[in-house]
Amino acid sequence: MPKFMDIHRGMEGLTADQLKAAHQADLAIEAEEGVHFEHAWADPDSGDVFCLSDAPSAGAVQRIHERAGHKADEIHPVPLSL
Amino acid sequence: MPKFMDIHRGMEGLTADQLKAAHQADLAIEAEEGVHFEHAWADPDSGDVFCLSDAPSAGAVQRIHERAGHKADEIHPVPLSL
């Protein structure tokens, strides 16, 4: 399954609870698109959030994020990983 | 130990072997700054590469990347992770 790294901008001041709630909102519906969000990392100072997923396509990643209320600003396929 | 996500731009066409060699160059000297690069993900089409590390500071991450020949374009502390 292809891997994707997506980026959300503008989340300055995000708290641990807010990140967890957003991630849970993705997890609750991700299976409907065959997506799995493995990890999320947030920089509350810059407002950038990074999500790593396994998914059939970038579109599937975006559809889950949009339905969960947080559309991604960039979605990168990352076919190379270490 | 704080975690950091750094981004390298402009690596269009990067191959799996080149990513591995770059990562190995970091690993070879990372201990000198108390850094550990845990993972790297690359999108050879956009040229963006993402590295996740444990490190004492963003400066320590950058010093290792610079000495290894690939200065990062952005380094984000990511105190929140899931």
Backbone of each chain as nested JSON, in Angstrom:
{
  "chains": [
    {"id": "A", "residues": [
      {"number": 1, "name": "MET", "atoms": {"N": [0.867, -1.202, 0.0], "CA": [0.0, 0.0, 0.0], "C": [0.896, 1.242, 0.0]}},
      {"number": 2, "name": "PRO", "atoms": {"N": [0.638, 2.183, -0.907], "CA": [1.456, 3.405, -0.933], "C": [1.374, 4.197, 0.37]}},
      {"number": 3, "name": "LYS", "atoms": {"N": [2.484, 4.876, 0.656], "CA": [2.533, 5.752, 1.831], "C": [2.431, 7.211, 1.392]}},
      {"number": 4, "name": "PHE", "atoms": {"N": [1.842, 8.018, 2.264], "CA": [1.686, 9.452, 1.999], "C": [2.061, 10.246, 3.239]}},
      {"number": 5, "name": "MET", "atoms": {"N": [2.693, 11.404, 3.004], "CA": [2.939, 12.377, 4.072], "C": [2.124, 13.61, 3.717]}},
      {"number": 6, "name": "ASP", "atoms": {"N": [1.205, 13.97, 4.594], "CA": [0.445, 15.185, 4.304], "C": [0.742, 16.246, 5.348]}},
      {"number": 7, "name": "ILE", "atoms": {"N": [0.503, 17.504, 4.945], "CA": [0.834, 18.651, 5.787], "C": [-0.382, 19.554, 5.919]}},
      {"number": 8, "name": "HIS", "atoms": {"N": [-0.679, 19.918, 7.138], "CA": [-1.711, 20.915, 7.445], "C": [-0.983, 22.143, 7.969]}},
      {"number": 9, "name": "ARG", "atoms": {"N": [-1.323, 23.31, 7.417], "CA": [-0.705, 24.565, 7.877], "C": [-1.705, 25.353, 8.717]}},
      {"number": 10, "name": "GLY", "atoms": {"N": [-1.211, 26.292, 9.472], "CA": [-2.098, 27.235, 10.155], "C": [-2.729, 26.722, 11.438]}},
      {"number": 11, "name": "MET", "atoms": {"N": [-2.13, 25.666, 12.035], "CA": [-2.684, 25.099, 13.264], "C": [-1.92, 25.613, 14.493]}},
      {"number": 12, "name": "GLU", "atoms": {"N": [-1.556, 26.9, 14.45], "CA": [-0.813, 27.489, 15.572], "C": [-1.595, 27.296, 16.88]}},
      {"number": 13, "name": "GLY", "atoms": {"N": [-0.888, 26.931, 17.924], "CA": [-1.501, 26.798, 19.241], "C": [-2.219, 25.474, 19.474]}},
      {"number": 14, "name": "LEU", "atoms": {"N": [-2.13, 24.57, 18.511], "CA": [-2.761, 23.248, 18.661], "C": [-2.304, 22.587, 19.962]}},
      {"number": 15, "name": "THR", "atoms": {"N": [-3.246, 21.99, 20.689], "CA": [-2.904, 21.292, 21.921], "C": [-2.835, 19.789, 21.671]}},
      {"number": 16, "name": "ALA", "atoms": {"N": [-2.271, 19.087, 22.639], "CA": [-2.195, 17.621, 22.541], "C": [-3.594, 17.024, 22.43]}},
      {"number": 17, "name": "ASP", "atoms": {"N": [-4.533, 17.533, 23.2], "CA": [-5.906, 17.007, 23.153], "C": [-6.547, 17.269, 21.793]}},
      {"number": 18, "name": "GLN", "atoms": {"N": [-6.291, 18.444, 21.228], "CA": [-6.862, 18.755, 19.906], "C": [-6.266, 17.861, 18.819]}},
      {"number": 19, "name": "LEU", "atoms": {"N": [-4.96, 17.616, 18.905], "CA": [-4.33, 16.724, 17.92], "C": [-4.92, 15.324, 18.038]}},
      {"number": 20, "name": "LYS", "atoms": {"N": [-5.081, 14.866, 19.256], "CA": [-5.626, 13.522, 19.486], "C": [-7.061, 13.428, 18.957]}},
      {"number": 21, "name": "ALA", "atoms": {"N": [-7.859, 14.448, 19.21], "CA": [-9.252, 14.448, 18.743], "C": [-9.315, 14.442, 17.216]}},
      {"number": 22, "name": "ALA", "atoms": {"N": [-8.431, 15.227, 16.586], "CA": [-8.417, 15.28, 15.12], "C": [-8.005, 13.927, 14.543]}},
      {"number": 23, "name": "HIS", "atoms": {"N": [-6.997, 13.321, 15.155], "CA": [-6.52, 12.012, 14.695], "C": [-7.62, 10.96, 14.882]}},
      {"number": 24, "name": "GLN", "atoms": {"N": [-8.295, 11.004, 16.01], "CA": [-9.384, 10.042, 16.26], "C": [-10.51, 10.216, 15.246]}},
      {"number": 25, "name": "ALA", "atoms": {"N": [-10.769, 11.46, 14.846], "CA": [-11.815, 11.712, 13.851], "C": [-11.442, 11.085, 12.507]}},
      {"number": 26, "name": "ASP", "atoms": {"N": [-10.134, 11.099, 12.176], "CA": [-9.67, 10.407, 10.961], "C": [-9.821, 8.892, 11.122]}},
      {"number": 27, "name": "LEU", "atoms": {"N": [-9.364, 8.381, 12.247], "CA": [-9.368, 6.926, 12.456], "C": [-10.789, 6.358, 12.41]}},
      {"number": 28, "name": "ALA", "atoms": {"N": [-11.744, 7.159, 12.858], "CA": [-13.129, 6.68, 12.944], "C": [-13.72, 6.367, 11.567]}},
      {"number": 29, "name": "ILE", "atoms": {"N": [-13.222, 7.032, 10.521], "CA": [-13.825, 6.858, 9.189], "C": [-12.827, 6.4, 8.13]}},
      {"number": 30, "name": "GLU", "atoms": {"N": [-11.544, 6.266, 8.49], "CA": [-10.505, 5.995, 7.494], "C": [-10.745, 4.711, 6.692]}},
      {"number": 31, "name": "ALA", "atoms": {"N": [-11.339, 3.7, 7.339], "CA": [-11.518, 2.409, 6.663], "C": [-12.451, 2.513, 5.472]}},
      {"number": 32, "name": "GLU", "atoms": {"N": [-13.308, 3.523, 5.47], "CA": [-14.259, 3.679, 4.364], "C": [-13.564, 4.007, 3.05]}},
      {"number": 33, "name": "GLU", "atoms": {"N": [-12.327, 4.489, 3.147], "CA": [-11.542, 4.783, 1.938], "C": [-10.297, 3.899, 1.843]}},
      {"number": 34, "name": "GLY", "atoms": {"N": [-10.186, 2.915, 2.74], "CA": [-9.021, 2.036, 2.711], "C": [-7.746, 2.705, 3.168]}},
      {"number": 35, "name": "VAL", "atoms": {"N": [-7.887, 3.769, 3.969], "CA": [-6.744, 4.56, 4.457], "C": [-6.412, 4.131, 5.891]}},
      {"number": 36, "name": "HIS", "atoms": {"N": [-5.13, 4.208, 6.245], "CA": [-4.787, 4.119, 7.672], "C": [-3.778, 5.201, 8.018]}},
      {"number": 37, "name": "PHE", "atoms": {"N": [-4.154, 6.046, 8.962], "CA": [-3.251, 7.09, 9.45], "C": [-2.387, 6.497, 10.551]}},
      {"number": 38, "name": "GLU", "atoms": {"N": [-1.093, 6.392, 10.275], "CA": [-0.171, 5.718, 11.204], "C": [0.328, 6.637, 12.311]}},
      {"number": 39, "name": "HIS", "atoms": {"N": [0.681, 7.851, 11.925], "CA": [1.276, 8.789, 12.888], "C": [0.893, 10.213, 12.529]}},
      {"number": 40, "name": "ALA", "atoms": {"N": [0.977, 11.074, 13.548], "CA": [0.817, 12.508, 13.33], "C": [1.805, 13.227, 14.246]}},
      {"number": 41, "name": "TRP", "atoms": {"N": [2.379, 14.3, 13.714], "CA": [3.337, 15.111, 14.479], "C": [2.955, 16.574, 14.303]}},
      {"number": 42, "name": "ALA", "atoms": {"N": [3.012, 17.34, 15.381], "CA": [2.591, 18.737, 15.296], "C": [3.615, 19.685, 15.908]}},
      {"number": 43, "name": "ASP", "atoms": {"N": [3.773, 20.823, 15.22], "CA": [4.592, 21.94, 15.682], "C": [3.633, 23.084, 15.983]}},
      {"number": 44, "name": "PRO", "atoms": {"N": [3.166, 23.213, 17.24], "CA": [2.171, 24.242, 17.555], "C": [2.683, 25.667, 17.359]}},
      {"number": 45, "name": "ASP", "atoms": {"N": [3.993, 25.863, 17.355], "CA": [4.531, 27.213, 17.147], "C": [4.378, 27.663, 15.696]}},
      {"number": 46, "name": "SER", "atoms": {"N": [4.761, 26.819, 14.76], "CA": [4.625, 27.189, 13.338], "C": [3.221, 26.901, 12.83]}},
      {"number": 47, "name": "GLY", "atoms": {"N": [2.516, 26.0, 13.518], "CA": [1.175, 25.616, 13.068], "C": [1.174, 24.505, 12.026]}},
      {"number": 48, "name": "ASP", "atoms": {"N": [2.319, 23.873, 11.8], "CA": [2.401, 22.794, 10.818], "C": [2.158, 21.437, 11.475]}},
      {"number": 49, "name": "VAL", "atoms": {"N": [1.321, 20.623, 10.841], "CA": [1.036, 19.262, 11.308], "C": [1.33, 18.298, 10.162]}},
      {"number": 50, "name": "PHE", "atoms": {"N": [2.015, 17.217, 10.486], "CA": [2.411, 16.209, 9.504], "C": [1.711, 14.898, 9.826]}},
      {"number": 51, "name": "CYS", "atoms": {"N": [1.095, 14.283, 8.828], "CA": [0.438, 12.989, 9.021], "C": [1.017, 11.971, 8.049]}},
      {"number": 52, "name": "LEU", "atoms": {"N": [1.327, 10.787, 8.563], "CA": [1.821, 9.687, 7.732], "C": [0.715, 8.661, 7.602]}},
      {"number": 53, "name": "SER", "atoms": {"N": [0.441, 8.258, 6.37], "CA": [-0.627, 7.282, 6.152], "C": [-0.239, 6.237, 5.126]}},
      {"number": 54, "name": "ASP", "atoms": {"N": [-0.933, 5.113, 5.203], "CA": [-0.977, 4.127, 4.122], "C": [-2.322, 4.343, 3.458]}},
      {"number": 55, "name": "ALA", "atoms": {"N": [-2.337, 4.433, 2.146], "CA": [-3.611, 4.718, 1.477], "C": [-3.537, 4.308, 0.014]}},
      {"number": 56, "name": "PRO", "atoms": {"N": [-4.686, 4.077, -0.601], "CA": [-4.684, 3.72, -2.028], "C": [-4.347, 4.901, -2.925]}},
      {"number": 57, "name": "SER", "atoms": {"N": [-4.566, 6.133, -2.46], "CA": [-4.304, 7.318, -3.292], "C": [-4.303, 8.567, -2.419]}},
      {"number": 58, "name": "ALA", "atoms": {"N": [-3.736, 9.644, -2.961], "CA": [-3.774, 10.931, -2.263], "C": [-5.214, 11.412, -2.122]}},
      {"number": 59, "name": "GLY", "atoms": {"N": [-6.027, 11.112, -3.12], "CA": [-7.432, 11.525, -3.053], "C": [-8.157, 10.88, -1.877]}},
      {"number": 60, "name": "ALA", "atoms": {"N": [-7.847, 9.615, -1.638], "CA": [-8.481, 8.915, -0.505], "C": [-8.069, 9.561, 0.818]}},
      {"number": 61, "name": "VAL", "atoms": {"N": [-6.79, 9.93, 0.941], "CA": [-6.309, 10.627, 2.144], "C": [-7.077, 11.933, 2.329]}},
      {"number": 62, "name": "GLN", "atoms": {"N": [-7.185, 12.699, 1.241], "CA": [-7.849, 14.003, 1.351], "C": [-9.332, 13.855, 1.683]}},
      {"number": 63, "name": "ARG", "atoms": {"N": [-9.997, 12.873, 1.105], "CA": [-11.432, 12.712, 1.386], "C": [-11.662, 12.438, 2.874]}},
      {"number": 64, "name": "ILE", "atoms": {"N": [-10.807, 11.614, 3.483], "CA": [-10.966, 11.352, 4.923], "C": [-10.688, 12.627, 5.715]}},
      {"number": 65, "name": "HIS", "atoms": {"N": [-9.596, 13.316, 5.396], "CA": [-9.269, 14.547, 6.129], "C": [-10.383, 15.597, 5.976]}},
      {"number": 66, "name": "GLU", "atoms": {"N": [-10.913, 15.733, 4.764], "CA": [-11.983, 16.726, 4.554], "C": [-13.228, 16.369, 5.353]}},
      {"number": 67, "name": "ARG", "atoms": {"N": [-13.614, 15.103, 5.31], "CA": [-14.823, 14.688, 6.04], "C": [-14.617, 14.841, 7.543]}},
      {"number": 68, "name": "ALA", "atoms": {"N": [-13.366, 14.687, 8.0], "CA": [-13.081, 14.842, 9.428], "C": [-12.927, 16.31, 9.825]}},
      {"number": 69, "name": "GLY", "atoms": {"N": [-12.977, 17.198, 8.823], "CA": [-12.984, 18.625, 9.144], "C": [-11.647, 19.319, 9.084]}},
      {"number": 70, "name": "HIS", "atoms": {"N": [-10.653, 18.65, 8.502], "CA": [-9.334, 19.291, 8.435], "C": [-8.636, 18.897, 7.125]}},
      {"number": 71, "name": "LYS", "atoms": {"N": [-9.002, 19.624, 6.073], "CA": [-8.405, 19.392, 4.75], "C": [-6.891, 19.62, 4.794]}},
      {"number": 72, "name": "ALA", "atoms": {"N": [-6.137, 18.758, 4.135], "CA": [-4.678, 18.922, 4.093], "C": [-4.288, 19.977, 3.073]}},
      {"number": 73, "name": "ASP", "atoms": {"N": [-3.178, 20.677, 3.341], "CA": [-2.661, 21.685, 2.409], "C": [-1.725, 21.075, 1.368]}},
      {"number": 74, "name": "GLU", "atoms": {"N": [-1.043, 20.003, 1.744], "CA": [-0.162, 19.296, 0.809], "C": [-0.29, 17.81, 1.097]}},
      {"number": 75, "name": "ILE", "atoms": {"N": [-0.3, 17.006, 0.05], "CA": [-0.246, 15.545, 0.235], "C": [0.837, 15.01, -0.681]}},
      {"number": 76, "name": "HIS", "atoms": {"N": [1.856, 14.415, -0.09], "CA": [2.975, 13.894, -0.856], "C": [2.985, 12.368, -0.844]}},
      {"number": 77, "name": "PRO", "atoms": {"N": [2.953, 11.744, -2.01], "CA": [3.261, 10.322, -2.018], "C": [4.727, 10.163, -1.622]}},
      {"number": 78, "name": "VAL", "atoms": {"N": [5.031, 9.216, -0.756], "CA": [6.433, 9.002, -0.345], "C": [6.791, 7.538, -0.611]}},
      {"number": 79, "name": "PRO", "atoms": {"N": [7.054, 7.244, -1.897], "CA": [7.362, 5.852, -2.256], "C": [8.677, 5.367, -1.669]}},
      {"number": 80, "name": "LEU", "atoms": {"N": [9.551, 6.289, -1.278], "CA": [10.824, 5.907, -0.649], "C": [10.734, 6.18, 0.84]}},
      {"number": 81, "name": "SER", "atoms": {"N": [11.038, 5.165, 1.654], "CA": [11.058, 5.4, 3.103], "C": [12.089, 4.512, 3.774]}},
      {"number": 82, "name": "LEU", "atoms": {"N": [12.638, 5.056, 4.833], "CA": [13.657, 4.354, 5.615], "C": [13.268, 4.42, 7.071]}}
    ]},
    {"id": "B", "residues": [
      {"number": 1, "name": "MET", "atoms": {"N": [13.731, 13.177, 24.982], "CA": [14.469, 13.907, 23.938], "C": [13.471, 14.504, 22.948]}},
      {"number": 2, "name": "PRO", "atoms": {"N": [13.585, 15.791, 22.636], "CA": [12.663, 16.401, 21.664], "C": [12.728, 15.737, 20.289]}},
      {"number": 3, "name": "LYS", "atoms": {"N": [11.6, 15.767, 19.611], "CA": [11.536, 15.232, 18.249], "C": [11.468, 16.393, 17.261]}},
      {"number": 4, "name": "PHE", "atoms": {"N": [12.022, 16.159, 16.085], "CA": [12.031, 17.16, 15.016], "C": [11.648, 16.513, 13.692]}},
      {"number": 5, "name": "MET", "atoms": {"N": [10.899, 17.282, 12.884], "CA": [10.626, 16.886, 11.501], "C": [11.306, 17.919, 10.621]}},
      {"number": 6, "name": "ASP", "atoms": {"N": [12.235, 17.472, 9.796], "CA": [12.867, 18.436, 8.901], "C": [12.533, 18.099, 7.456]}},
      {"number": 7, "name": "ILE", "atoms": {"N": [12.624, 19.135, 6.62], "CA": [12.241, 19.007, 5.215], "C": [13.372, 19.504, 4.329]}},
      {"number": 8, "name": "HIS", "atoms": {"N": [13.68, 18.702, 3.336], "CA": [14.633, 19.08, 2.288], "C": [13.833, 19.219, 1.002]}},
      {"number": 9, "name": "ARG", "atoms": {"N": [14.032, 20.353, 0.3], "CA": [13.338, 20.584, -0.973], "C": [14.323, 20.418, -2.126]}},
      {"number": 10, "name": "GLY", "atoms": {"N": [13.773, 20.228, -3.3], "CA": [14.611, 20.244, -4.502], "C": [15.346, 18.953, -4.802]}},
      {"number": 11, "name": "MET", "atoms": {"N": [14.858, 17.84, -4.206], "CA": [15.525, 16.554, -4.426], "C": [14.785, 15.724, -5.482]}},
      {"number": 12, "name": "GLU", "atoms": {"N": [14.294, 16.411, -6.523], "CA": [13.563, 15.709, -7.585], "C": [14.412, 14.582, -8.18]}},
      {"number": 13, "name": "GLY", "atoms": {"N": [13.793, 13.453, -8.402], "CA": [14.489, 12.336, -9.038], "C": [15.329, 11.498, -8.096]}},
      {"number": 14, "name": "LEU", "atoms": {"N": [15.267, 11.807, -6.812], "CA": [16.031, 11.031, -5.822], "C": [15.697, 9.541, -5.949]}},
      {"number": 15, "name": "THR", "atoms": {"N": [16.721, 8.719, -5.89], "CA": [16.509, 7.262, -5.963], "C": [16.573, 6.659, -4.563]}},
      {"number": 16, "name": "ALA", "atoms": {"N": [16.115, 5.414, -4.458], "CA": [16.165, 4.708, -3.176], "C": [17.613, 4.603, -2.681]}},
      {"number": 17, "name": "ASP", "atoms": {"N": [18.537, 4.325, -3.591], "CA": [19.938, 4.209, -3.197], "C": [20.494, 5.54, -2.705]}},
      {"number": 18, "name": "GLN", "atoms": {"N": [20.102, 6.627, -3.365], "CA": [20.582, 7.951, -2.935], "C": [20.009, 8.323, -1.569]}},
      {"number": 19, "name": "LEU", "atoms": {"N": [18.738, 8.0, -1.329], "CA": [18.15, 8.294, -0.017], "C": [18.877, 7.499, 1.064]}},
      {"number": 20, "name": "LYS", "atoms": {"N": [19.129, 6.226, 0.768], "CA": [19.806, 5.37, 1.747], "C": [21.209, 5.885, 2.035]}},
      {"number": 21, "name": "ALA", "atoms": {"N": [21.921, 6.3, 1.014], "CA": [23.286, 6.809, 1.203], "C": [23.269, 8.095, 2.029]}},
      {"number": 22, "name": "ALA", "atoms": {"N": [22.301, 8.964, 1.763], "CA": [22.212, 10.222, 2.509], "C": [21.89, 9.945, 3.979]}},
      {"number": 23, "name": "HIS", "atoms": {"N": [20.979, 9.01, 4.195], "CA": [20.601, 8.651, 5.572], "C": [21.795, 8.023, 6.299]}},
      {"number": 24, "name": "GLN", "atoms": {"N": [22.525, 7.179, 5.617], "CA": [23.7, 6.545, 6.235], "C": [24.761, 7.589, 6.587]}},
      {"number": 25, "name": "ALA", "atoms": {"N": [24.872, 8.607, 5.752], "CA": [25.852, 9.668, 6.032], "C": [25.471, 10.424, 7.304]}},
      {"number": 26, "name": "ASP", "atoms": {"N": [24.174, 10.593, 7.534], "CA": [23.716, 11.202, 8.788], "C": [24.008, 10.27, 9.974]}},
      {"number": 27, "name": "LEU", "atoms": {"N": [23.63, 9.011, 9.81], "CA": [23.781, 8.054, 10.919], "C": [25.246, 7.914, 11.344]}},
      {"number": 28, "name": "ALA", "atoms": {"N": [26.143, 8.044, 10.39], "CA": [27.569, 7.849, 10.675], "C": [28.119, 8.883, 11.646]}},
      {"number": 29, "name": "ILE", "atoms": {"N": [27.515, 10.078, 11.684], "CA": [28.063, 11.152, 12.521], "C": [27.063, 11.705, 13.533]}},
      {"number": 30, "name": "GLU", "atoms": {"N": [25.825, 11.212, 13.519], "CA": [24.763, 11.81, 14.343], "C": [25.077, 11.813, 15.837]}},
      {"number": 31, "name": "ALA", "atoms": {"N": [25.786, 10.777, 16.317], "CA": [26.05, 10.658, 17.75], "C": [26.911, 11.811, 18.27]}},
      {"number": 32, "name": "GLU", "atoms": {"N": [27.665, 12.429, 17.362], "CA": [28.545, 13.531, 17.788], "C": [27.761, 14.747, 18.261]}},
      {"number": 33, "name": "GLU", "atoms": {"N": [26.487, 14.816, 17.866], "CA": [25.61, 15.911, 18.309], "C": [24.452, 15.396, 19.166]}},
      {"number": 34, "name": "GLY", "atoms": {"N": [24.479, 14.112, 19.515], "CA": [23.399, 13.561, 20.328], "C": [22.086, 13.426, 19.58]}},
      {"number": 35, "name": "VAL", "atoms": {"N": [22.179, 13.333, 18.241], "CA": [20.999, 13.24, 17.372], "C": [20.785, 11.783, 16.973]}},
      {"number": 36, "name": "HIS", "atoms": {"N": [19.512, 11.402, 16.769], "CA": [19.242, 10.134, 16.092], "C": [18.163, 10.329, 15.043]}},
      {"number": 37, "name": "PHE", "atoms": {"N": [18.517, 10.031, 13.81], "CA": [17.541, 10.096, 12.712], "C": [16.803, 8.77, 12.659]}},
      {"number": 38, "name": "GLU", "atoms": {"N": [15.498, 8.842, 12.958], "CA": [14.694, 7.622, 13.068], "C": [14.16, 7.142, 11.723]}},
      {"number": 39, "name": "HIS", "atoms": {"N": [13.691, 8.097, 10.915], "CA": [13.056, 7.734, 9.649], "C": [13.288, 8.827, 8.619]}},
      {"number": 40, "name": "ALA", "atoms": {"N": [13.176, 8.434, 7.361], "CA": [13.189, 9.4, 6.266], "C": [12.191, 8.929, 5.215]}},
      {"number": 41, "name": "TRP", "atoms": {"N": [11.491, 9.896, 4.611], "CA": [10.499, 9.595, 3.581], "C": [10.744, 10.555, 2.425]}},
      {"number": 42, "name": "ALA", "atoms": {"N": [10.681, 10.07, 1.198], "CA": [10.956, 10.933, 0.054], "C": [9.883, 10.836, -1.018]}},
      {"number": 43, "name": "ASP", "atoms": {"N": [9.581, 12.01, -1.582], "CA": [8.683, 12.142, -2.731], "C": [9.555, 12.597, -3.894]}},
      {"number": 44, "name": "PRO", "atoms": {"N": [10.061, 11.673, -4.704], "CA": [10.988, 12.055, -5.785], "C": [10.336, 12.924, -6.849]}},
      {"number": 45, "name": "ASP", "atoms": {"N": [9.018, 12.916, -6.95], "CA": [8.356, 13.762, -7.949], "C": [8.399, 15.237, -7.546]}},
      {"number": 46, "name": "SER", "atoms": {"N": [8.041, 15.53, -6.294], "CA": [8.065, 16.941, -5.847], "C": [9.462, 17.35, -5.4]}},
      {"number": 47, "name": "GLY", "atoms": {"N": [10.293, 16.343, -5.061], "CA": [11.63, 16.638, -4.552], "C": [11.684, 16.92, -3.064]}},
      {"number": 48, "name": "ASP", "atoms": {"N": [10.588, 16.651, -2.36], "CA": [10.558, 16.891, -0.914], "C": [10.952, 15.623, -0.152]}},
      {"number": 49, "name": "VAL", "atoms": {"N": [11.823, 15.806, 0.835], "CA": [12.255, 14.705, 1.7], "C": [11.991, 15.113, 3.144]}},
      {"number": 50, "name": "PHE", "atoms": {"N": [11.439, 14.212, 3.915], "CA": [11.074, 14.45, 5.315], "C": [11.918, 13.528, 6.195]}},
      {"number": 51, "name": "CYS", "atoms": {"N": [12.528, 14.096, 7.249], "CA": [13.318, 13.298, 8.188], "C": [12.783, 13.509, 9.603]}},
      {"number": 52, "name": "LEU", "atoms": {"N": [12.604, 12.407, 10.323], "CA": [12.172, 12.465, 11.715], "C": [13.361, 12.123, 12.604]}},
      {"number": 53, "name": "SER", "atoms": {"N": [13.603, 12.973, 13.594], "CA": [14.748, 12.725, 14.473], "C": [14.406, 12.993, 15.927]}},
      {"number": 54, "name": "ASP", "atoms": {"N": [15.205, 12.378, 16.802], "CA": [15.289, 12.758, 18.21], "C": [16.572, 13.555, 18.329]}},
      {"number": 55, "name": "ALA", "atoms": {"N": [16.501, 14.712, 18.977], "CA": [17.709, 15.539, 19.035], "C": [17.605, 16.554, 20.166]}},
      {"number": 56, "name": "PRO", "atoms": {"N": [18.739, 17.037, 20.636], "CA": [18.694, 18.039, 21.695], "C": [18.217, 19.406, 21.214]}},
      {"number": 57, "name": "SER", "atoms": {"N": [18.354, 19.689, 19.928], "CA": [17.937, 20.997, 19.394], "C": [17.864, 20.934, 17.872]}},
      {"number": 58, "name": "ALA", "atoms": {"N": [17.174, 21.929, 17.291], "CA": [17.126, 22.035, 15.827], "C": [18.525, 22.311, 15.272]}},
      {"number": 59, "name": "GLY", "atoms": {"N": [19.321, 23.065, 16.026], "CA": [20.682, 23.35, 15.58], "C": [21.52, 22.091, 15.444]}},
      {"number": 60, "name": "ALA", "atoms": {"N": [21.333, 21.169, 16.385], "CA": [22.079, 19.908, 16.325], "C": [21.683, 19.11, 15.089]}},
      {"number": 61, "name": "VAL", "atoms": {"N": [20.379, 19.099, 14.78], "CA": [19.91, 18.404, 13.574], "C": [20.558, 19.024, 12.338]}},
      {"number": 62, "name": "GLN", "atoms": {"N": [20.541, 20.351, 12.276], "CA": [21.08, 21.019, 11.088], "C": [22.591, 20.803, 10.959]}},
      {"number": 63, "name": "ARG", "atoms": {"N": [23.306, 20.829, 12.071], "CA": [24.762, 20.622, 11.975], "C": [25.091, 19.255, 11.381]}},
      {"number": 64, "name": "ILE", "atoms": {"N": [24.351, 18.227, 11.787], "CA": [24.602, 16.9, 11.215], "C": [24.247, 16.882, 9.726]}},
      {"number": 65, "name": "HIS", "atoms": {"N": [23.081, 17.433, 9.381], "CA": [22.683, 17.447, 7.963], "C": [23.675, 18.239, 7.116]}},
      {"number": 66, "name": "GLU", "atoms": {"N": [24.144, 19.367, 7.647], "CA": [25.097, 20.181, 6.866], "C": [26.413, 19.43, 6.665]}},
      {"number": 67, "name": "ARG", "atoms": {"N": [26.902, 18.838, 7.744], "CA": [28.174, 18.103, 7.632], "C": [28.032, 16.908, 6.691]}},
      {"number": 68, "name": "ALA", "atoms": {"N": [26.846, 16.321, 6.635], "CA": [26.615, 15.175, 5.751], "C": [26.354, 15.616, 4.305]}},
      {"number": 69, "name": "GLY", "atoms": {"N": [26.28, 16.95, 4.101], "CA": [26.177, 17.457, 2.734], "C": [24.775, 17.757, 2.257]}},
      {"number": 70, "name": "HIS", "atoms": {"N": [23.794, 17.796, 3.161], "CA": [22.417, 18.077, 2.727], "C": [21.69, 18.882, 3.802]}},
      {"number": 71, "name": "LYS", "atoms": {"N": [21.946, 20.195, 3.766], "CA": [21.306, 21.124, 4.693], "C": [19.785, 21.069, 4.545]}},
      {"number": 72, "name": "ALA", "atoms": {"N": [19.088, 21.091, 5.679], "CA": [17.619, 21.081, 5.633], "C": [17.082, 22.47, 5.319]}},
      {"number": 73, "name": "ASP", "atoms": {"N": [15.93, 22.524, 4.63], "CA": [15.284, 23.801, 4.323], "C": [14.352, 24.254, 5.437]}},
      {"number": 74, "name": "GLU", "atoms": {"N": [13.782, 23.319, 6.173], "CA": [12.922, 23.632, 7.323], "C": [13.208, 22.605, 8.402]}},
      {"number": 75, "name": "ILE", "atoms": {"N": [13.218, 23.048, 9.653], "CA": [13.316, 22.105, 10.783], "C": [12.243, 22.495, 11.78]}},
      {"number": 76, "name": "HIS", "atoms": {"N": [11.324, 21.585, 12.007], "CA": [10.21, 21.837, 12.922], "C": [10.339, 21.01, 14.188]}},
      {"number": 77, "name": "PRO", "atoms": {"N": [10.368, 21.652, 15.353], "CA": [10.187, 20.865, 16.57], "C": [8.759, 20.313, 16.545]}},
      {"number": 78, "name": "VAL", "atoms": {"N": [8.59, 19.05, 16.889], "CA": [7.241, 18.461, 16.912], "C": [7.001, 17.866, 18.299]}},
      {"number": 79, "name": "PRO", "atoms": {"N": [6.704, 18.754, 19.266], "CA": [6.507, 18.272, 20.642], "C": [5.274, 17.398, 20.795]}},
      {"number": 80, "name": "LEU", "atoms": {"N": [4.34, 17.489, 19.842], "CA": [3.149, 16.638, 19.889], "C": [3.28, 15.54, 18.841]}},
      {"number": 81, "name": "SER", "atoms": {"N": [3.12, 14.287, 19.273], "CA": [3.152, 13.192, 18.293], "C": [2.232, 12.07, 18.725]}},
      {"number": 82, "name": "LEU", "atoms": {"N": [1.687, 11.422, 17.719], "CA": [0.772, 10.283, 17.932], "C": [1.216, 9.14, 17.039]}}
    ]}
  ]
}
